[in-house]
Amino acid sequence: MRIPASALLLALMALSPAAEAASKSTMPALLEHARYVALGYDLGDGFVSADRIALVAAETLPDERRAIEAIRNDLEKWGRYIVTDHPQDAEILIVVRVGRRGGFEITSGRGSPIDSRGEGTGRVVSTRTIGGSLSSNDDRVDVYEARGGRPGIRLWSGAVVGGMTGTPPRLYKSFREEVEAATKKP
């Protein structure tokens, strides 16, 4: 079966604008239309919102806390999203994690005391755990769809060594620039 060249040319011309539009539209619609955002930390084993920092302060790094504050300040100046301290009210979550090179955990304890029969009581007198995290060396900023205050589908992600440098952090700036570019398209 032969297809006339003119019909083939017309079909390719019709498909070209659709394919071009599809390739340019890589920004998820939720990022373009969302109003409320919450900020938080990726602790490696789960998300903790920035409003609960007191509970996880030992597990976050000063650079992470500085990055969250810088992102909050920039979001408020930008005006595109409204920052909420309640993740359950947010449509999207912006999550940060500073790269970590390795991890360790050391637990020590003083054993069980001896009872009157000369046997251990099985009771531990005291223990102490000191630890660190194991992760990628890359700093990360991830943006998720918020589902009941927890991360849902990842909508945007950036990872690079030194990504938390700058005020606001350069990874967050990349996210902001991509959102701005996507919303300027006709």
Backbone as JSON, one array per atom type, in Angstrom:
{
  "sequence": "MRIPASALLLALMALSPAAEAASKSTMPALLEHARYVALGYDLGDGFVSADRIALVAAETLPDERRAIEAIRNDLEKWGRYIVTDHPQDAEILIVVRVGRRGGFEITSGRGSPIDSRGEGTGRVVSTRTIGGSLSSNDDRVDVYEARGGRPGIRLWSGAVVGGMTGTPPRLYKSFREEVEAATKKP",
  "N": [[0.84, -1.17, 0.0], [0.64, 2.11, -0.92], [1.31, 5.36, 0.23], [0.39, 8.55, -0.64], [2.84, 11.1, -1.1], [2.12, 13.72, -0.45], [0.03, 13.37, 1.38], [1.37, 12.15, 3.49], [3.16, 14.19, 4.17], [1.33, 16.17, 5.03], [0.27, 14.87, 7.29], [2.54, 14.7, 8.96], [3.01, 17.43, 9.36], [0.76, 18.12, 10.84], [1.13, 16.67, 13.18], [3.44, 17.78, 14.23], [3.13, 20.38, 15.7], [1.71, 19.45, 17.96], [3.47, 17.59, 19.08], [5.59, 19.3, 19.65], [4.43, 21.04, 21.56], [3.9, 19.22, 23.6], [6.49, 18.48, 24.34], [7.49, 20.87, 25.38], [5.94, 21.34, 27.61], [6.75, 20.53, 30.45], [6.51, 21.13, 33.11], [4.72, 20.25, 35.91], [1.22, 20.74, 36.21], [0.16, 21.28, 38.75], [2.19, 22.67, 40.09], [2.1, 25.07, 38.81], [-0.38, 26.04, 39.5], [-0.88, 25.8, 42.22], [-1.45, 27.17, 45.52], [-0.78, 27.06, 48.26], [2.01, 26.23, 50.27], [4.14, 24.11, 52.13], [7.05, 23.78, 54.17], [9.88, 21.59, 54.68], [11.99, 18.95, 56.04], [14.06, 16.36, 54.75], [14.79, 13.57, 56.3], [16.03, 11.3, 55.57], [14.79, 8.95, 56.31], [12.24, 9.76, 56.23], [9.83, 12.47, 56.02], [9.83, 15.55, 57.71], [8.04, 18.24, 58.87], [8.83, 21.75, 58.77], [7.76, 23.15, 60.9], [7.97, 21.46, 62.99], [10.52, 21.42, 63.97], [11.72, 21.46, 66.48], [11.43, 18.89, 67.41], [13.16, 17.4, 65.88], [15.62, 18.59, 65.8], [18.21, 17.71, 66.44], [18.69, 15.97, 64.39], [18.84, 17.41, 62.09], [20.82, 19.59, 60.06], [22.71, 22.63, 60.57], [22.97, 24.0, 58.11], [20.74, 23.06, 56.73], [18.62, 24.1, 58.23], [19.15, 26.82, 57.88], [18.77, 26.97, 55.11], [16.02, 26.38, 54.87], [14.92, 28.62, 56.16], [15.84, 30.68, 54.46], [14.55, 29.94, 52.07], [11.87, 30.18, 52.87], [11.77, 32.98, 53.33], [12.26, 33.92, 50.71], [10.07, 32.83, 49.32], [7.99, 34.27, 50.49], [8.59, 36.88, 49.59], [8.44, 36.48, 46.84], [5.74, 35.81, 46.36], [4.21, 34.02, 44.88], [3.4, 31.6, 46.03], [1.76, 30.8, 49.12], [3.09, 30.48, 52.26], [2.49, 27.96, 54.54], [2.37, 26.87, 57.91], [1.31, 24.49, 58.46], [1.41, 21.43, 57.24], [-0.72, 19.8, 56.41], [-2.49, 21.58, 55.31], [-1.34, 22.37, 52.99], [-0.72, 22.39, 49.43], [1.5, 21.73, 48.04], [4.77, 20.48, 48.94], [7.92, 21.62, 49.9], [11.01, 20.28, 50.2], [14.07, 19.91, 51.9], [17.47, 18.7, 51.93], [20.66, 18.41, 53.1], [23.65, 17.2, 51.7], [25.28, 14.28, 52.89], [28.18, 12.55, 53.88], [28.76, 10.08, 55.13], [28.01, 7.64, 57.66], [27.42, 6.7, 61.07], [26.94, 4.83, 64.08], [27.14, 4.55, 67.47], [26.71, 2.68, 70.3], [26.73, 2.59, 73.73], [26.79, 1.09, 76.95], [26.16, 0.66, 80.4], [26.34, -2.31, 82.0], [24.14, -4.82, 83.46], [23.4, -4.66, 86.91], [24.75, -6.65, 89.63], [23.02, -9.06, 91.46], [22.14, -10.21, 94.84], [22.73, -12.9, 94.7], [24.83, -13.06, 93.08], [24.31, -12.93, 90.39], [23.5, -11.42, 87.24], [21.06, -8.83, 87.02], [19.66, -8.33, 84.76], [18.8, -5.88, 84.1], [19.51, -2.83, 82.53], [21.67, -0.31, 83.41], [22.46, 2.22, 82.3], [22.47, 3.73, 79.04], [23.98, 5.03, 76.07], [23.7, 6.58, 72.99], [25.35, 7.54, 70.1], [25.27, 9.0, 66.97], [25.27, 9.26, 63.36], [24.42, 10.28, 59.98], [23.88, 8.49, 56.9], [24.16, 9.14, 53.58], [23.66, 10.56, 50.32], [26.22, 12.58, 48.84], [25.28, 14.77, 47.6], [23.47, 17.84, 47.83], [19.96, 18.35, 48.24], [16.86, 19.44, 46.87], [13.55, 18.83, 46.9], [10.31, 18.77, 45.5], [7.07, 18.06, 46.33], [3.78, 16.74, 45.7], [1.36, 17.48, 48.08], [-0.11, 15.26, 50.29], [-2.39, 14.96, 52.52], [-0.67, 16.24, 54.28], [1.68, 14.85, 54.01], [4.42, 13.75, 51.89], [3.54, 13.2, 48.52], [3.31, 12.49, 45.19], [6.37, 13.09, 43.53], [7.11, 16.18, 42.21], [9.06, 17.89, 41.33], [12.61, 17.9, 41.26], [15.91, 18.4, 42.43], [19.4, 17.93, 42.59], [22.66, 18.39, 43.73], [26.11, 18.77, 44.45], [26.89, 21.2, 46.81], [24.52, 22.56, 46.52], [23.04, 23.99, 48.38], [24.19, 26.39, 48.72], [24.27, 29.96, 48.75], [21.77, 32.59, 49.03], [18.58, 32.91, 48.31], [19.02, 29.27, 48.5], [20.81, 27.79, 45.76], [19.69, 25.54, 44.46], [16.95, 25.72, 45.07], [16.5, 28.17, 43.79], [16.74, 27.34, 41.14], [14.45, 25.76, 40.88], [12.48, 27.77, 41.27], [12.99, 29.44, 39.04], [12.32, 27.69, 36.94], [9.57, 27.32, 37.39], [8.67, 29.96, 37.02], [9.38, 30.32, 34.31], [7.74, 28.43, 33.1], [5.2, 29.4, 33.63], [5.13, 31.73, 32.17], [4.77, 31.04, 29.56], [2.63, 31.11, 26.7]],
  "CA": [[0.0, 0.0, 0.0], [1.42, 3.34, -1.05], [0.69, 6.58, 0.74], [0.91, 9.68, -1.41], [3.79, 11.94, -0.37], [1.44, 14.91, 0.07], [-0.72, 12.96, 2.58], [2.37, 11.93, 4.53], [3.64, 15.51, 4.57], [0.26, 16.8, 5.82], [0.19, 14.18, 8.6], [3.69, 15.12, 9.75], [2.82, 18.82, 9.74], [-0.29, 18.16, 11.87], [1.68, 16.12, 14.41], [4.56, 18.57, 14.71], [2.79, 21.3, 16.79], [1.31, 18.69, 19.15], [4.69, 17.04, 19.67], [6.36, 20.41, 20.2], [3.75, 21.49, 22.78], [4.09, 18.19, 24.63], [7.86, 18.5, 24.83], [7.72, 22.1, 26.13], [5.12, 21.35, 28.82], [7.28, 19.55, 31.39], [6.18, 21.56, 34.45], [3.41, 19.75, 36.34], [0.21, 21.79, 36.36], [-0.02, 21.62, 40.16], [3.17, 23.68, 40.46], [1.69, 26.33, 38.21], [-1.67, 26.5, 40.02], [-0.97, 25.67, 43.67], [-1.34, 28.42, 46.29], [-0.22, 26.87, 49.6], [3.21, 25.4, 50.32], [4.77, 23.9, 53.44], [8.48, 23.47, 54.05], [10.28, 20.53, 55.59], [13.29, 18.29, 55.96], [14.15, 14.94, 54.42], [15.73, 13.0, 57.26], [16.53, 10.04, 55.05], [13.78, 7.91, 56.55], [10.92, 10.37, 56.23], [9.63, 13.91, 55.95], [9.43, 16.26, 58.93], [7.75, 19.62, 58.5], [9.67, 22.75, 59.42], [7.15, 23.58, 62.15], [8.28, 20.47, 64.03], [11.98, 21.39, 64.07], [12.16, 21.17, 67.86], [11.45, 17.44, 67.6], [14.21, 16.75, 65.08], [16.76, 19.51, 65.7], [19.47, 16.96, 66.47], [18.83, 15.21, 63.16], [19.01, 18.33, 60.98], [22.08, 20.33, 60.08], [22.52, 24.08, 60.52], [22.76, 24.42, 56.71], [19.35, 22.75, 56.37], [17.76, 25.08, 58.9], [19.39, 28.08, 57.2], [18.14, 26.88, 53.79], [14.56, 26.49, 55.05], [14.62, 30.02, 56.47], [16.07, 31.46, 53.23], [13.47, 29.61, 51.13], [10.65, 30.82, 53.4], [11.85, 34.42, 53.06], [12.12, 34.15, 49.28], [8.68, 32.54, 48.95], [7.15, 35.4, 50.93], [8.86, 38.0, 48.69], [8.0, 36.09, 45.5], [4.29, 35.97, 46.34], [3.53, 33.02, 44.06], [2.81, 30.64, 46.95], [1.59, 31.24, 50.5], [3.71, 29.49, 53.14], [1.7, 27.55, 55.69], [3.1, 26.06, 58.88], [0.56, 23.25, 58.64], [1.52, 20.67, 55.99], [-2.01, 19.26, 55.99], [-3.18, 22.63, 54.57], [-0.55, 22.7, 51.8], [-0.92, 21.66, 48.18], [2.82, 21.2, 47.7], [5.78, 20.48, 49.99], [9.3, 21.82, 49.47], [11.78, 19.5, 51.17], [15.52, 20.08, 51.72], [18.4, 17.78, 52.58], [22.07, 18.68, 52.81], [24.37, 15.95, 51.49], [26.07, 13.72, 53.98], [29.14, 11.62, 53.3], [28.8, 8.75, 55.74], [27.22, 7.54, 58.86], [27.87, 5.79, 62.09], [26.17, 4.82, 65.31], [27.85, 3.86, 68.53], [25.9, 2.56, 71.5], [27.46, 2.04, 74.87], [25.93, 0.99, 78.12], [26.67, 0.02, 81.6], [25.59, -3.56, 82.1], [23.21, -5.05, 84.55], [24.02, -4.82, 88.23], [24.78, -8.0, 90.19], [22.14, -9.19, 92.63], [22.73, -10.85, 96.02], [23.17, -14.26, 94.37], [25.98, -12.97, 92.18], [23.83, -13.0, 89.01], [23.05, -10.16, 86.67], [19.62, -8.6, 87.17], [19.03, -8.18, 83.44], [18.45, -4.48, 83.99], [20.61, -1.98, 82.07], [21.73, 0.89, 84.22], [22.4, 3.39, 81.42], [23.0, 3.58, 77.68], [24.17, 6.27, 75.33], [23.88, 6.35, 71.56], [25.85, 8.66, 69.32], [25.17, 8.54, 65.6], [25.27, 10.19, 62.24], [23.6, 9.85, 58.85], [24.48, 8.0, 55.67], [23.36, 9.69, 52.51], [24.39, 11.05, 49.16], [27.0, 13.79, 49.04], [24.56, 15.86, 46.95], [22.37, 18.56, 48.48], [18.72, 18.08, 47.51], [15.58, 20.11, 47.06], [12.49, 18.08, 46.23], [8.98, 19.35, 45.64], [6.09, 16.97, 46.27], [2.36, 16.98, 45.92], [1.04, 17.21, 49.49], [-1.25, 14.36, 50.49], [-2.66, 14.89, 53.94], [0.49, 16.71, 55.01], [2.81, 13.96, 53.73], [4.8, 13.78, 50.47], [2.91, 12.31, 47.55], [4.08, 12.38, 43.94], [7.43, 14.09, 43.38], [6.81, 17.05, 41.08], [10.3, 18.52, 40.88], [13.74, 17.45, 42.07], [17.23, 18.85, 42.05], [20.45, 17.44, 43.48], [23.99, 18.77, 43.29], [27.02, 19.13, 45.53], [26.89, 22.65, 47.01], [23.22, 23.12, 46.12], [22.45, 24.84, 49.43], [24.91, 27.66, 48.79], [23.51, 31.12, 48.3], [20.56, 32.96, 49.74], [18.2, 31.55, 48.7], [19.88, 28.22, 47.95], [20.77, 27.74, 44.29], [18.75, 24.5, 43.98], [15.61, 26.32, 45.15], [16.42, 29.17, 42.73], [16.48, 26.61, 39.89], [13.02, 25.44, 40.92], [11.71, 29.01, 41.07], [13.16, 29.87, 37.65], [11.55, 26.79, 36.06], [8.14, 27.64, 37.56], [8.44, 31.24, 36.37], [9.46, 30.14, 32.86], [6.57, 27.66, 32.65], [3.98, 30.22, 33.72], [5.2, 32.81, 31.18], [4.42, 30.53, 28.23], [1.22, 31.38, 26.35]],
  "C": [[0.89, 1.24, 0.0], [0.62, 4.52, -0.54], [1.27, 7.72, -0.08], [1.79, 10.57, -0.53], [3.1, 13.16, 0.24], [0.64, 14.57, 1.33], [0.23, 12.75, 3.75], [2.9, 13.27, 5.06], [2.6, 16.24, 5.41], [0.15, 16.18, 7.21], [1.34, 14.6, 9.49], [3.55, 16.56, 10.22], [1.78, 18.94, 10.85], [0.25, 17.67, 13.21], [2.75, 17.01, 15.02], [4.19, 19.55, 15.82], [2.4, 20.56, 18.07], [2.54, 18.12, 19.85], [5.52, 18.14, 20.31], [5.74, 20.91, 21.5], [3.95, 20.5, 23.91], [5.51, 18.24, 25.19], [8.16, 19.75, 25.66], [6.99, 22.1, 27.47], [5.6, 20.28, 29.8], [6.96, 19.91, 32.84], [4.8, 21.02, 34.83], [2.45, 20.9, 36.63], [0.03, 22.21, 37.82], [0.96, 22.7, 40.61], [2.8, 25.06, 39.91], [0.45, 26.91, 38.9], [-1.8, 26.44, 41.55], [-0.85, 27.04, 44.34], [-0.59, 28.21, 47.6], [0.92, 25.86, 49.58], [3.66, 25.28, 51.77], [6.21, 23.47, 53.2], [8.84, 22.37, 55.04], [11.64, 19.96, 55.26], [13.12, 16.84, 55.54], [15.21, 14.37, 55.36], [16.29, 11.66, 56.8], [15.54, 8.91, 55.22], [12.39, 8.52, 56.64], [10.98, 11.88, 56.25], [9.23, 14.44, 57.33], [9.22, 17.71, 58.55], [8.58, 20.58, 59.34], [9.08, 23.21, 60.74], [7.43, 22.61, 63.3], [9.79, 20.34, 64.26], [12.45, 21.04, 65.47], [12.26, 19.66, 68.09], [12.62, 16.76, 66.9], [15.48, 17.6, 64.97], [18.09, 18.78, 65.67], [19.73, 16.21, 65.17], [18.98, 16.1, 61.93], [20.33, 19.07, 61.16], [21.81, 21.83, 60.04], [22.29, 24.59, 59.09], [21.33, 24.14, 56.25], [18.4, 23.78, 56.98], [17.91, 26.47, 58.26], [18.7, 28.09, 55.83], [16.62, 27.03, 53.89], [14.18, 27.95, 55.3], [14.78, 30.9, 55.23], [14.97, 31.2, 52.2], [12.17, 30.25, 51.57], [10.66, 32.32, 53.07], [11.65, 34.72, 51.59], [10.69, 33.89, 48.8], [7.76, 33.7, 49.33], [7.36, 36.62, 50.04], [8.29, 37.73, 47.29], [6.49, 36.27, 45.37], [3.53, 34.95, 45.52], [2.78, 32.01, 44.94], [2.7, 31.29, 48.33], [2.15, 30.13, 51.38], [2.77, 29.22, 54.31], [2.57, 26.71, 56.61], [2.44, 24.71, 59.12], [0.57, 22.45, 57.33], [0.18, 20.09, 55.5], [-2.85, 20.29, 55.22], [-2.5, 22.96, 53.24], [-0.97, 21.86, 50.6], [0.39, 21.04, 47.71], [3.74, 21.33, 48.92], [7.14, 20.7, 49.35], [10.18, 21.24, 50.57], [13.28, 19.65, 50.87], [16.28, 18.98, 52.44], [19.81, 18.14, 52.13], [22.76, 17.33, 52.69], [25.2, 15.56, 52.7], [26.98, 12.66, 53.4], [29.09, 10.23, 53.88], [27.96, 8.74, 56.98], [27.82, 6.56, 59.84], [26.91, 5.85, 63.26], [26.93, 3.98, 66.31], [26.94, 3.85, 69.75], [26.76, 1.96, 72.59], [26.52, 1.98, 76.05], [26.68, 0.38, 79.28], [25.76, -1.14, 81.89], [24.73, -3.67, 83.33], [23.95, -5.22, 85.87], [23.9, -6.28, 88.71], [23.85, -8.04, 91.41], [22.85, -9.94, 93.76], [23.21, -12.26, 95.76], [24.37, -14.25, 93.44], [25.6, -13.07, 90.72], [23.42, -11.61, 88.54], [21.54, -10.03, 86.8], [18.91, -8.5, 85.83], [18.61, -6.75, 83.17], [19.67, -3.69, 83.53], [20.55, -0.69, 82.86], [21.64, 2.14, 83.35], [22.97, 3.03, 80.05], [23.15, 4.96, 77.08], [24.41, 5.91, 73.87], [24.33, 7.65, 70.91], [25.81, 8.19, 67.87], [25.22, 9.66, 64.59], [24.46, 9.59, 61.11], [24.44, 9.36, 57.69], [23.59, 8.45, 54.53], [24.26, 10.03, 51.33], [25.16, 12.31, 49.54], [26.29, 15.01, 48.45], [23.56, 16.51, 47.89], [21.14, 18.34, 47.62], [17.64, 19.09, 47.86], [14.59, 19.3, 46.23], [11.17, 18.78, 46.49], [7.97, 18.24, 45.37], [4.67, 17.52, 46.28], [2.1, 16.63, 47.38], [-0.21, 16.33, 49.54], [-1.46, 14.19, 51.99], [-1.46, 15.31, 54.78], [1.74, 15.87, 54.82], [3.17, 14.06, 52.25], [4.05, 12.75, 49.64], [3.82, 12.16, 46.35], [5.14, 13.47, 43.9], [7.17, 14.86, 42.09], [8.05, 17.71, 40.5], [11.41, 18.05, 41.79], [15.03, 18.02, 41.51], [18.24, 18.36, 43.06], [21.81, 17.79, 42.89], [24.84, 19.07, 44.54], [27.05, 20.66, 45.62], [25.58, 23.32, 46.65], [22.55, 24.0, 47.15], [23.2, 26.15, 49.58], [24.04, 28.78, 48.25], [22.29, 31.37, 49.16], [19.6, 33.58, 48.75], [19.1, 30.52, 48.04], [19.7, 28.07, 46.43], [19.86, 26.65, 43.75], [17.31, 25.04, 44.02], [15.44, 27.36, 44.04], [16.15, 28.51, 41.37], [15.01, 26.25, 39.78], [12.19, 26.68, 40.6], [11.79, 29.47, 39.62], [12.37, 28.99, 36.69], [10.05, 27.06, 36.18], [7.83, 28.95, 36.85], [8.44, 31.1, 34.84], [8.22, 29.41, 32.34], [5.31, 28.52, 32.68], [3.99, 31.39, 32.76], [4.81, 32.35, 29.78], [2.95, 30.77, 27.95], [0.37, 30.13, 26.42]]
}
